[in-house]
Amino acid sequence: MNPVVESPGTGQQGHQHNNVAAPTVVPRIDILETKDEVQLLVDLPGVEPAGVQLEIHEGELQLIAIPANTDRSEAKSLLHEAKQVQYKRHLKLADSLDHEKVWAEQTLGVLRIHLPKKAEIQKRKIEVRQA
């Protein structure tokens, strides 16, 4: 069973930036599993840690991220293809994950979210003794 599934809450509405509606983008993720935790690797190009908002509410992980503004006030724009976007994703977390111990780190535009497994769910080796 996959411990993380897409939630229907991920929408495509935009947000306002400089009085212009910015599109919402669903960021790509990789889901990795170790014996102790599930890790989500989220691609967030141009986003600094201060621009990331992570919340868990009623078993759902909510991610909103906004890339840092690039100051272009001193330059005349000759071509402007890069658009300001908002990243947004909602993921339903399994009850086997410890929602109270989730933590995250970010390096080079990749957000790594650590979702520890509950202790009682983790596999453990059982010793068999001679009777």
C-alpha positions as CSV (number, residue, x, y, z in Angstrom):
1,M,0.0,0.0,0.0
2,N,1.3,3.4,-0.9
3,P,1.6,5.5,2.3
4,V,1.1,8.8,0.4
5,V,-1.7,9.4,-2.2
6,E,-2.8,12.4,-4.2
7,S,-5.6,14.3,-2.5
8,P,-8.4,15.9,-4.5
9,G,-7.6,19.3,-2.8
10,T,-4.8,20.2,-5.3
11,G,-6.3,22.9,-7.4
12,Q,-5.2,24.9,-10.4
13,Q,-6.3,28.3,-9.2
14,G,-3.7,31.1,-9.3
15,H,-2.7,33.8,-6.9
16,Q,-2.1,37.5,-7.3
17,H,1.4,38.8,-7.9
18,N,1.9,42.4,-8.9
19,N,-1.8,42.6,-9.7
20,V,-1.5,39.7,-12.2
21,A,-2.9,36.3,-11.6
22,A,0.0,33.7,-11.4
23,P,-0.7,30.1,-12.4
24,T,-0.6,27.3,-9.9
25,V,1.7,24.4,-10.8
26,V,1.6,20.9,-9.2
27,P,5.2,20.2,-8.4
28,R,6.7,16.8,-9.4
29,I,7.6,14.5,-6.5
30,D,9.4,11.2,-6.0
31,I,8.4,9.0,-3.1
32,L,11.1,6.9,-1.4
33,E,10.7,4.4,1.4
34,T,13.2,3.1,3.9
35,K,12.5,0.8,6.9
36,D,12.1,3.9,9.2
37,E,10.5,6.5,7.0
38,V,8.9,7.7,3.8
39,Q,10.6,10.5,2.0
40,L,9.1,12.9,-0.5
41,L,11.4,14.7,-2.9
42,V,9.7,17.7,-4.3
43,D,11.1,19.8,-7.2
44,L,10.7,23.5,-6.3
45,P,13.0,25.4,-8.6
46,G,13.6,29.0,-7.5
47,V,12.0,28.5,-4.1
48,E,13.9,29.4,-1.0
49,P,13.1,27.8,2.4
50,A,11.3,30.9,3.5
51,G,8.9,30.6,0.5
52,V,7.7,27.1,1.5
53,Q,4.6,26.6,3.6
54,L,4.0,23.0,4.9
55,E,1.1,22.0,7.0
56,I,-0.6,18.8,8.1
57,H,-4.3,19.0,8.8
58,E,-6.6,16.0,9.3
59,G,-4.1,13.5,7.8
60,E,-3.4,15.7,4.7
61,L,0.0,17.3,3.9
62,Q,-0.5,20.7,2.3
63,L,2.4,22.3,0.4
64,I,2.4,25.8,-1.0
65,A,5.6,27.3,-2.3
66,I,6.3,30.6,-4.1
67,P,9.6,31.2,-5.9
68,A,11.7,34.2,-4.8
69,N,11.1,37.4,-6.8
70,T,13.8,38.4,-9.2
71,D,14.4,42.1,-9.0
72,R,14.1,43.5,-12.5
73,S,13.2,47.1,-11.6
74,E,16.5,48.6,-13.0
75,A,16.4,46.7,-16.3
76,K,14.3,47.1,-19.4
77,S,12.7,43.8,-20.4
78,L,13.4,42.7,-23.9
79,L,11.9,39.3,-23.6
80,H,9.9,37.9,-20.7
81,E,9.1,34.2,-20.9
82,A,9.6,33.3,-17.2
83,K,6.3,33.6,-15.3
84,Q,5.8,33.9,-11.6
85,V,4.1,30.7,-10.4
86,Q,2.8,29.2,-7.2
87,Y,3.5,25.5,-6.5
88,K,0.7,23.7,-4.7
89,R,0.1,20.0,-3.8
90,H,-2.1,18.2,-1.3
91,L,-1.2,14.6,-0.3
92,K,-3.2,12.2,1.9
93,L,-0.9,10.5,4.5
94,A,-1.4,7.0,5.7
95,D,-2.2,6.4,9.4
96,S,1.0,4.3,9.6
97,L,3.1,7.6,9.4
98,D,3.8,9.6,12.5
99,H,2.3,13.0,11.5
100,E,3.7,14.6,14.7
101,K,7.4,14.0,13.7
102,V,7.4,15.2,10.1
103,W,10.4,17.4,9.2
104,A,11.8,18.9,6.0
105,E,15.0,20.2,4.5
106,Q,15.8,21.9,1.2
107,T,18.9,21.8,-1.0
108,L,19.3,23.1,-4.5
109,G,15.6,23.5,-5.3
110,V,14.7,20.1,-4.0
111,L,12.5,19.9,-0.8
112,R,13.0,16.6,1.1
113,I,10.1,15.9,3.4
114,H,10.8,13.1,6.0
115,L,7.7,11.2,7.2
116,P,8.7,8.8,9.9
117,K,6.8,5.6,10.3
118,K,5.1,4.9,13.6
119,A,7.2,2.7,15.9
120,E,4.5,0.0,16.1
121,I,4.3,-0.2,12.3
122,Q,8.0,-0.7,11.7
123,K,9.2,-4.2,11.0
124,R,11.3,-5.7,13.7
125,K,13.2,-9.0,13.9
126,I,11.8,-11.4,16.5
127,E,14.3,-13.6,18.3
128,V,13.5,-17.3,18.4
129,R,14.9,-19.0,21.6
130,Q,15.7,-22.6,22.3
131,A,13.0,-24.1,24.6
